[in-house]
Amino acid sequence: MPVIATAGHVDHGKSALVEALTGIHPDRLKEEQIREMTIDLGFAWLTLPDGETVGIVDVPGHMDFIENMLAGVGGIDAALLVIAADEGVMPQTREHFAILTLLEVCSGVVALNKIDLVDEEWRALVEEDVRALLQGTCWADAPVIPVSARTREGLGRLVEALQEILRSRPPRPDWGRARLSIDRAFTMPGFGTVVTGTLLDGCFRIGEEVEIWPSGRRARIRGLQSYRRRVEQALPGSRTAINLSGIALEDLRRGDWVTVPGVFQPAGLLDVYLIHWEGSPRPLPHFAEVKFFHGAAQILARVRLLDREVLQPGESGLAQIVLSRPTVAAPGDRFILRWPSPAMTLGGGEILDVHPERRHRRFRVEVLSTLRALYRADPSDRLRVWLESAGLLTLPEASRRLALPPGRARELMEHLTAEGAAVPLGEGLWATPNWQDRAIRQLMELVEAYHRQNPLRRGMPREEARSRLGWPSAVFEAAVQAAVKGGFLEESGPLIRRLGFQVRLNAAQQQQVEACLTRMREDPWHPPNPREIEATLGRDLFQVLLDEGRLVRLNDEVILLEETWQEAVERIRAYLQARGTISAAEARDLLGTSRKVAVAVLEKMDAMGITRRVGDVRVLAQDPGMGMET
């Protein structure tokens, strides 16, 4: 269900031509009918000879109402540029045509109206002027059809021309992110709140929940109409009326967006490619105040020029739009800028990024290079550019930057992976091949440096490595797994180390260790406390013995030789098998040690599940007959 919009100078017969084509007078306001001049948007529909229904948005031509015209031309498939044969190309003809080309509405037909008022010679001169206007634009080959809305001459040819250009249009994409910019909002008795607009990028269905932006309010679709017919589902590109429940009329205004939930986020800063219309009356300086038009919205804004101090008429450049209030948009959307005073179209262009990280530093070569690569890029290429710029990208970030559902963003990332442009690092995380190689190299350099500085430690604590690299946890873990998979790194609980790394003691250290262990073997049941051992050996050498299991830490105050610990376990287990229970005093006497050591042994055995405490005694953990553990 395509949508076309009229365009052209005031009083060139746009509304009369729509009525002649459709039988519907598009002027719906009483003031419009009294003044015989379109003030706001009007709507009609036409059934083409091939049976297809076409929505028509009739826009005002008077210079005072061009901003209303802008609300009607967003998201259209084609335009009907109406030029009166008795007047020819006029100022608003040029401005409307500039708006169409800036929005890249390149499918269209020129209706040379009111031919009944001129002779053949004059008509030929006007046609030459029209061709001069179209020359050098995407409308250069557009058909120019002489017509008369009053006598109906040429209307058949006009309809055929419209049908032909609409047949050649590409199908409207369904990106799964249905959105509609509200151009009308009103209430109907018995129904409540109704909004209308052109549906883009997806489908709406009765019963679905929707979000209203920029407020973020939720509502539900109670009913749908397209061309005054009730439908269960509205399709991309169709003129759609939505009956909303759960939201009041006063909570809505022209330019608000109705969207599927969970895809769009409001933005107050936009990266753009900006074309300064050659018909603009003056240069555009950095940080000039402008009016920003997108969809049916108009918002006061400032323009940050990124690649120059002044943008002259006829030039194009890269910029950021700083909005006075947030809106929602998608990369690739078109927009128009106008001077606030005197009101005049300034230019327009393409939105490159709806969520730039910050206000860019101006004239930065790498920033400008990235933005140029985004111009006219498709979603897959946009992802490629962002991935190459950042090095890695998460699925939520890809979804947010593209304004696409996560499933669609994942499909695009998997496409880049298949091309070799992206490497999956884990669930929902991708990197460029260069970034992965660079990350592994950084990680290994850090680990190698740690080994050199701490040769007696079994490995580097993971959290210390992540903190020193400054990476988010998901990124760090993905890099670790890539390094492990690549045969560079190995994991050991909370530690990471170079594959094959082992602690090796020199002769002096080995002698120091043996001397300490020999002293402990001389009286194994009365060991020195951990602080004394650490003071003797040094912290790193002490940790080596703990890591290797040659010493066993029972608690902060008690450490035993490994063989002493094993002997203690076997003695107590044998005692329990023979007698059933053992107290701390009995364990002390059995081992010939202090109560502190005996209690530490019993508590360690409890923690290991060898014994369990029942009252003041221990039993073997697998013995079911001694009651509940306390």
C-alpha positions in Angstrom: 0.0 0.0 0.0 2.2 2.8 -1.2 1.8 6.5 -0.2 2.4 9.5 -2.3 2.5 13.2 -1.3 1.7 16.3 -3.3 4.2 19.2 -3.5 4.1 22.6 -5.1 3.5 26.3 -4.8 0.3 27.7 -3.2 -2.8 27.8 -5.5 -1.3 25.6 -8.2 -4.2 23.2 -7.7 -2.9 20.4 -5.6 -6.0 19.8 -3.6 -8.3 20.2 -6.7 -6.1 17.7 -8.5 -6.4 15.2 -5.6 -10.1 15.6 -5.6 -10.3 15.1 -9.4 -8.2 11.9 -9.1 -9.9 10.4 -6.0 -13.3 12.0 -5.6 -12.2 13.0 -2.0 -11.6 16.6 -1.1 -8.6 16.5 1.2 -9.2 19.8 2.9 -10.7 18.7 6.2 -10.5 22.0 8.2 -13.4 24.5 8.0 -10.9 27.3 7.7 -9.3 25.6 4.7 -12.7 25.3 3.0 -13.6 28.9 3.6 -10.2 30.3 2.5 -9.9 27.7 -0.3 -6.3 27.1 0.7 -4.7 24.0 2.3 -3.3 24.9 5.8 -2.6 21.4 7.2 -2.3 17.9 5.9 -5.1 16.4 4.0 -5.6 12.7 3.1 -7.2 10.7 0.3 -6.7 7.4 -1.5 -6.8 6.2 -5.0 -7.3 2.8 -6.6 -5.0 2.3 -9.6 -6.0 0.5 -12.7 -4.1 -2.6 -11.5 -6.2 -2.7 -8.3 -3.5 -1.3 -5.9 -4.7 1.2 -3.4 -2.5 4.3 -3.0 -2.6 6.7 -0.1 -2.3 10.4 -0.9 -1.1 13.1 1.5 -2.0 16.5 0.3 0.3 19.2 1.7 0.0 23.0 2.0 1.9 25.0 -0.5 1.9 28.5 1.1 5.3 29.5 2.5 3.7 30.1 6.0 2.7 26.4 6.1 5.8 24.6 4.8 6.5 23.2 8.2 3.1 21.5 8.1 4.1 20.2 4.6 7.2 18.6 6.1 5.1 16.6 8.5 3.5 14.9 5.5 6.4 13.9 3.3 8.3 11.7 5.6 8.2 8.0 4.7 6.4 8.4 1.3 7.1 6.2 -1.7 6.7 8.9 -4.4 5.7 12.5 -4.9 3.3 14.3 -7.2 4.9 17.7 -8.0 2.1 20.0 -9.1 3.0 23.1 -11.2 0.4 25.4 -12.6 0.9 26.0 -16.3 -0.2 29.6 -16.0 2.5 30.5 -13.5 5.2 28.0 -14.0 8.0 27.3 -11.5 7.5 29.5 -8.4 9.4 30.0 -5.1 7.6 27.3 -3.1 7.9 25.0 -6.2 11.6 25.3 -5.8 11.6 24.9 -2.0 9.2 21.9 -2.1 11.3 20.3 -4.8 14.5 20.9 -2.8 12.8 19.2 0.2 11.9 16.2 -1.9 15.5 15.8 -3.2 17.0 16.3 0.3 14.7 13.6 1.6 15.8 11.5 -1.4 12.2 11.1 -2.7 13.3 10.3 -6.2 10.3 8.6 -7.5 7.7 11.1 -8.8 5.6 12.6 -11.5 5.2 16.3 -12.4 1.6 17.3 -13.1 1.6 20.4 -15.2 -1.8 21.6 -14.0 -4.3 24.2 -15.4 -3.4 23.6 -19.0 -6.9 24.8 -19.9 -5.8 28.3 -19.0 -2.8 28.6 -21.4 -2.1 28.2 -25.1 0.3 25.6 -26.6 3.2 28.1 -27.0 3.1 29.2 -23.3 2.8 25.6 -22.1 5.9 24.6 -24.1 7.8 27.5 -22.4 6.7 26.3 -19.0 7.6 22.7 -19.7 11.2 24.0 -20.6 11.4 25.7 -17.2 10.2 22.5 -15.5 12.8 20.4 -17.3 15.5 23.0 -16.2 14.3 22.6 -12.6 14.6 18.8 -12.8 17.9 18.7 -14.7 20.9 17.4 -12.7 18.7 15.8 -10.0 17.3 12.3 -9.4 14.1 13.6 -11.0 15.8 14.4 -14.4 13.9 11.6 -16.2 10.6 12.1 -14.3 7.5 12.2 -16.6 5.8 15.6 -17.0 2.1 15.1 -17.6 0.0 18.1 -18.8 -3.4 18.0 -16.9 -6.4 20.0 -16.0 -8.1 19.2 -12.7 -11.1 21.3 -13.9 -11.7 19.7 -17.3 -10.1 16.3 -16.3 -7.9 16.4 -19.4 -4.8 14.2 -19.0 -5.9 12.5 -15.7 -5.8 9.1 -17.3 -2.2 9.6 -18.4 -1.4 10.9 -14.9 -2.8 7.8 -13.2 -0.9 5.6 -15.6 2.3 7.4 -14.9 1.8 7.1 -11.1 1.1 3.4 -11.5 4.3 2.9 -13.6 6.6 4.6 -11.1 5.0 2.8 -8.1 5.5 -0.6 -9.9 9.2 0.1 -10.2 9.7 1.0 -6.5 11.6 -1.5 -4.3 9.4 -3.3 -1.7 9.2 -1.6 1.7 11.6 -3.3 4.2 10.3 -5.1 7.3 13.1 -4.8 9.8 10.9 -5.9 12.7 11.0 -2.4 14.2 7.5 -1.0 13.4 7.3 2.7 14.0 4.8 5.5 13.0 5.4 9.2 13.3 2.2 10.8 14.5 0.9 13.4 12.0 -2.6 13.6 13.5 -4.0 12.7 17.0 -7.7 13.0 18.0 -10.4 11.3 19.9 -13.5 9.5 18.5 -16.6 8.9 20.5 -16.9 5.3 21.6 -13.3 4.6 20.6 -11.0 7.1 22.4 -7.6 8.1 21.3 -6.6 7.7 17.6 -3.4 8.6 15.9 -2.5 8.5 12.2 0.7 8.4 10.2 2.7 6.3 7.7 3.9 3.0 9.1 7.6 2.2 8.6 10.0 -0.7 9.0 7.5 -3.3 10.3 3.9 -4.3 11.1 1.5 -3.4 13.8 -1.2 -5.9 15.0 -4.3 -5.5 17.1 -3.7 -6.3 20.7 0.0 -5.5 20.6 1.7 -3.3 23.2 3.5 -0.2 21.9 5.8 2.5 23.2 5.2 6.3 22.7 8.4 8.3 22.3 9.9 10.5 23.5 7.8 10.1 26.7 8.3 6.4 27.0 4.7 5.7 27.9 3.1 2.4 27.0 -0.2 1.8 25.3 -2.0 -1.0 23.5 -3.4 -1.2 20.0 -7.2 -1.5 20.3 -7.9 -1.2 16.6 -6.3 -0.5 13.2 -7.5 1.0 10.0 -5.9 1.5 6.7 -7.7 3.7 4.1 -10.8 3.6 6.3 -10.9 -0.2 6.3 -10.5 -2.1 9.5 -7.5 -4.5 9.4 -6.0 -7.0 11.9 -2.5 -6.0 10.7 -1.0 -2.8 9.3 1.8 -3.3 6.8 5.0 -1.3 6.2 4.4 1.8 4.0 0.7 2.0 4.6 -1.3 5.0 5.9 -2.4 3.8 9.2 -4.9 4.9 11.9 -4.3 3.4 15.3 -6.9 3.3 18.1 -4.8 3.3 21.3 -5.9 2.3 24.8 -4.1 3.3 27.9 -3.1 6.8 26.8 -4.9 10.1 26.8 -4.9 12.6 23.9 -3.2 15.2 26.0 -0.2 12.9 26.3 0.4 12.9 22.5 1.4 15.5 20.0 2.4 15.6 16.3 5.9 14.2 15.8 5.7 11.7 18.6 6.6 8.1 17.6 4.6 5.0 18.1 7.0 2.0 18.1 7.3 -1.6 19.0 8.7 -2.0 22.5 12.3 -2.6 23.3 14.0 -1.4 20.1 14.2 2.4 20.2 15.8 4.6 22.8 15.4 8.4 22.8 18.4 10.4 21.4 19.4 14.0 22.0 22.6 14.0 19.8 22.8 12.7 16.2 25.8 12.3 13.9 24.7 13.4 10.4 25.8 14.0 6.8 24.5 17.5 6.1 23.7 19.0 2.6 23.4 22.8 2.6 20.8 23.6 -0.1 22.1 25.9 -2.8 19.0 28.0 -2.5 19.6 28.7 1.2 19.9 32.5 1.8 23.1 32.5 3.9 26.1 30.4 5.1 25.7 28.0 8.1 28.2 28.8 10.9 29.3 26.3 13.6 26.7 25.9 16.4 24.0 27.8 14.5 20.4 27.4 15.8 18.1 25.6 13.4 14.8 23.8 13.3 15.2 20.0 12.8 12.4 18.1 11.0 12.3 14.3 11.1 9.1 12.3 10.5 6.3 14.6 11.6 8.4 16.2 14.4 10.0 19.6 14.4 12.6 20.4 17.2 14.8 23.3 17.9 18.5 22.3 17.6 22.1 23.4 17.2 24.5 22.3 14.4 28.0 21.3 15.4 30.1 21.4 12.2 32.8 18.7 12.5 34.9 19.3 9.4 34.8 23.1 8.9 33.9 26.4 10.5 31.2 27.5 8.0 29.1 25.4 5.6 28.3 27.4 2.5 25.1 27.0 0.4 25.7 24.1 -2.1 28.3 22.4 0.2 28.0 19.3 2.2 29.8 18.1 5.4 29.7 16.1 8.6 28.0 17.5 11.7 26.3 16.7 14.9 22.8 17.8 15.7 22.2 18.8 19.3 18.5 18.5 19.9 16.6 20.7 22.4 14.5 17.6 23.3 15.0 14.0 22.5 13.4 12.0 19.7 13.8 8.5 18.2 15.4 7.7 14.9 17.3 5.1 13.0 20.5 5.3 11.0 19.8 6.1 7.4 16.8 8.2 8.2 16.5 11.5 6.3 15.9 14.9 7.9 15.4 18.6 6.9 16.8 21.7 8.6 15.2 25.1 8.4 16.3 28.6 9.5 14.1 29.7 12.4 14.0 33.3 11.2 13.3 34.2 8.6 11.7 30.8 8.1 13.4 29.1 5.1 14.7 25.7 4.2 18.4 25.4 4.9 19.2 21.8 3.9 19.0 18.3 5.0 20.7 14.9 4.9 21.1 11.5 6.4 21.4 10.4 10.0 24.6 8.4 10.4 24.5 7.5 14.1 21.6 7.9 16.5 23.7 7.2 19.6 27.2 8.7 19.3 29.2 8.2 22.5 29.8 11.9 23.0 30.1 15.2 21.3 33.0 14.6 19.0 36.2 16.7 19.1 36.0 18.7 15.9 38.4 18.0 12.9 39.5 14.6 14.3 40.6 12.6 11.3 39.6 9.2 12.7 36.1 10.5 13.6 35.6 12.0 10.2 36.8 8.9 8.5 34.3 6.7 10.4 31.4 9.1 9.7 32.2 9.2 6.0 32.2 5.4 5.9 28.7 5.4 7.5 27.2 7.6 4.8 24.8 5.6 2.6 25.9 2.4 4.3 23.4 -0.5 4.7 22.9 -2.0 8.2 25.6 -4.7 7.7 28.2 -2.2 6.6 27.3 0.1 9.5 28.0 -2.7 11.9 31.3 -3.4 10.1 32.3 0.3 10.5 31.4 0.5 14.2 33.1 -2.9 14.9 36.3 -1.8 13.1 36.2 1.6 15.0 35.6 0.1 18.4 37.4 -3.2 18.0 34.6 -5.1 19.7 30.9 -4.9 20.0 28.2 -6.5 22.2 24.8 -7.6 20.9 22.9 -5.0 23.0 25.2 -2.2 21.7 24.8 -3.4 18.1 21.0 -3.5 18.6 20.9 -0.1 20.1 23.2 1.6 17.5 21.2 0.0 14.6 17.8 0.5 16.2 17.0 -3.1 15.4 15.7 -6.0 17.5 18.4 -8.1 19.0 17.5 -11.0 16.7 18.1 -8.9 13.6 21.3 -7.5 14.9 22.6 -11.0 15.7 21.8 -12.1 12.1 23.9 -9.2 10.8 26.8 -10.0 13.2 26.7 -13.6 12.1 26.8 -12.5 8.5 30.0 -10.5 9.3 31.4 -13.5 11.1 30.8 -15.7 8.0 32.7 -13.1 5.9 35.6 -13.2 8.3 35.1 -9.6 9.4 34.0 -10.5 13.0 35.2 -13.1 15.5 32.7 -14.3 18.2 34.3 -14.0 21.6 31.4 -15.5 23.6 27.7 -15.2 23.9 26.7 -11.8 22.4 30.2 -10.4 21.9 32.2 -10.0 18.7 35.6 -8.5 17.8 37.5 -7.8 14.7 40.2 -10.4 14.0 42.8 -7.7 14.5 41.3 -6.8 17.9 41.3 -10.4 19.0 45.0 -10.8 18.1 45.8 -7.5 19.8 43.9 -8.5 22.9 45.6 -11.8 23.2 49.0 -10.1 22.7 48.2 -7.5 25.4 47.0 -10.2 27.8 50.0 -12.4 27.3 52.4 -9.5 27.7 50.7 -8.7 31.0 50.9 -12.3 32.2 54.6 -12.7 31.1 55.5 -9.5 33.0 53.7 -10.9 36.1 55.7 -14.2 35.8 59.0 -12.2 35.6 58.1 -10.1 38.6 56.6 -13.0 40.6 58.5 -16.1 39.5 57.4 -18.0 42.7 53.7 -17.5 42.2 51.7 -20.1 40.2 49.8 -17.5 38.2 48.3 -14.1 38.0 44.9 -13.5 39.8 42.3 -13.0 37.1 40.7 -10.0 38.7 44.1 -8.3 39.0 44.7 -8.9 35.3 41.2 -7.6 34.3 41.6 -4.5 36.4 45.1 -3.7 35.0 43.8 -4.1 31.4 40.7 -2.0 32.2 38.4 -4.3 30.3 34.8 -5.2 31.2 34.4 -8.6 32.7 32.8 -10.1 29.6 35.5 -8.8 27.3 38.3 -10.0 29.6 36.8 -13.5 29.9 36.3 -13.7 26.2 40.0 -12.7 25.6 41.1 -15.3 28.2 39.1 -18.1 26.5 40.5 -17.0 23.1 44.1 -17.2 24.5 43.4 -20.6 26.1 41.9 -21.9 22.8 44.9 -20.5 20.9 47.3 -22.4 23.2 48.9 -19.4 24.8 47.3 -19.5 28.3 46.0 -21.9 30.9 43.6 -21.4 33.8 43.9 -22.6 37.3 40.8 -21.6 39.3 41.2 -17.8 40.1 44.6 -17.8 38.4 45.8 -17.5 34.8 49.3 -18.4 33.6 51.4 -19.0 30.4 50.7 -22.5 29.1 53.3 -24.8 30.7 54.5 -22.3 33.3 55.9 -23.9 36.4 57.5 -22.4 39.6 61.2 -23.4 39.7 63.3 -22.9 42.8 67.0 -22.1 42.6 69.5 -24.0 44.8 69.4 -21.4 47.6 65.6 -21.4 47.7 65.5 -25.2 47.7 68.0 -25.3 50.6 65.9 -22.7 52.5 62.8 -24.8 52.0 64.4 -28.0 53.1 65.8 -26.4 56.2 62.3 -25.2 57.2 60.6 -28.5 56.5 63.3 -30.4 58.4 62.7 -28.2 61.5 58.9 -28.9 61.3 59.5 -32.6 61.0 61.4 -32.6 64.2 58.2 -31.8 66.1 55.4 -32.1 63.6 52.5 -31.9 66.2 53.7 -28.6 67.5 54.2 -26.5 64.4 55.3 -22.9 64.3 52.5 -20.5 63.5 52.1 -19.3 59.9 53.6 -15.9 60.6 56.8 -17.5 61.8 57.0 -19.7 58.7 56.4 -16.8 56.4 59.1 -14.7 58.2 61.5 -17.6 57.7 60.9 -18.3 54.1 59.4 -15.0 52.8 55.9 -14.6 51.5 56.4 -16.0 48.0 58.4 -19.1 49.0 55.8 -19.8 51.7 53.0 -19.5 49.1 54.9 -22.0 46.9 54.8 -24.6 49.6 51.1 -24.0 50.1 50.4 -24.1 46.4 52.3 -27.3 45.9 50.5 -28.9 48.9 53.7 -29.5 50.9 52.1 -27.4 53.7 48.4 -27.5 54.6 46.7 -24.5 56.0 44.1 -25.5 58.6 43.1 -22.0 59.5 44.8 -18.6 60.0 46.7 -19.9 63.0 47.6 -23.5 62.2 49.7 -25.0 59.4 50.8 -28.7 59.2 53.2 -30.6 57.0 51.2 -32.5 54.4 52.3 -35.8 55.8 51.3 -34.8 59.3 47.9 -33.7 58.1 47.3 -37.1 56.3 48.4 -39.0 59.5 46.0 -36.9 61.6 43.1 -37.7 59.3 43.9 -41.5 59.3 44.3 -41.6 63.1 41.0 -39.9 63.8 39.1 -41.9 61.1 40.4 -45.2 62.6 39.5 -43.9 66.1 35.9 -43.1 65.0 35.5 -46.4 63.2 36.4 -48.1 66.5 34.6 -46.0 69.0 32.0 -44.0 67.1 32.7 -40.5 68.5 35.6 -38.3 69.4 35.9 -35.1 71.4 38.4 -32.3 71.0 40.2 -33.5 74.2 40.3 -37.1 72.9 41.7 -35.8 69.5 44.3 -33.8 71.4 45.5 -36.8 73.3 45.3 -39.1 70.3 47.5 -36.9 68.2 49.8 -35.7 71.1 49.3 -32.1 70.2 47.8 -28.9 71.6 44.0 -28.3 71.8 44.4 -25.5 69.3 45.9 -27.9 66.7 43.4 -30.7 67.5 40.4 -28.3 67.1 41.8 -27.0 63.8 42.2 -30.6 62.5 38.6 -31.5 63.5 37.2 -28.3 61.9 39.1 -28.9 58.7 37.8 -32.5 58.6 34.2 -31.2 59.1 34.7 -28.7 56.2 35.9 -31.5 54.0 32.9 -33.7 54.8 35.0 -36.4 56.5 33.4 -35.8 59.9 30.5 -33.8 61.3 29.8 -32.3 64.7 27.1 -33.6 66.9 27.0 -31.6 70.2 30.5 -31.6 71.6 31.8 -34.7 69.7 32.5 -35.6 66.1 31.2 -38.6 64.2 32.1 -39.9 60.7 30.0 -37.9 58.2 28.5 -41.0 56.6 27.2 -42.4 60.0 23.4 -41.8 60.0 22.7 -42.9 63.5 24.1 -40.0 65.6 21.4 -37.3 65.1 21.4 -33.9 63.4 24.5 -31.8 62.9 24.6 -28.6 65.0 
